[in-house]
Amino acid sequence: MSMKFKVQLFAINSKDWEYEGRKGTTYSAQMLVTSAREENGKVVEETFVARMKIAEHLKETAPGEYLTDLRPYADSNGNLDFAVASFVPFGRPAANAKSPAQAAA
């Protein structure tokens, strides 16, 4: 199960950790998250600040606007939390790559 939200990504931070002889790095995204719902026929938007865990393969994501999937997980204390599963660029036109022949013309 995942949920989609619009986000404004500001920064991705890393934190090194060491526990019982193991070492690693965790990554988290600092962002504004916008959610919307329909209430009495009107769309109501809410925006909140969030810092959420991300996977290592997302650590090079540039700041900007994205649609993101958030997935639930249980933290080390058994509490429900959410992590970013993906970032999809929002509001940017798709790149139209030119073939080498077109680029040379």
Secondary structure, DSSP 8 states (H G I E B T S, - for coil): --EEEEEEEEEEEEEEEEETTEEEEEEEEEEEEEEEEEETTEEEEEEEEEEEEE-GGGTT--SEEEEEEEEEEE-TTS-EEEEEEEEEE-S--------HHHHH-
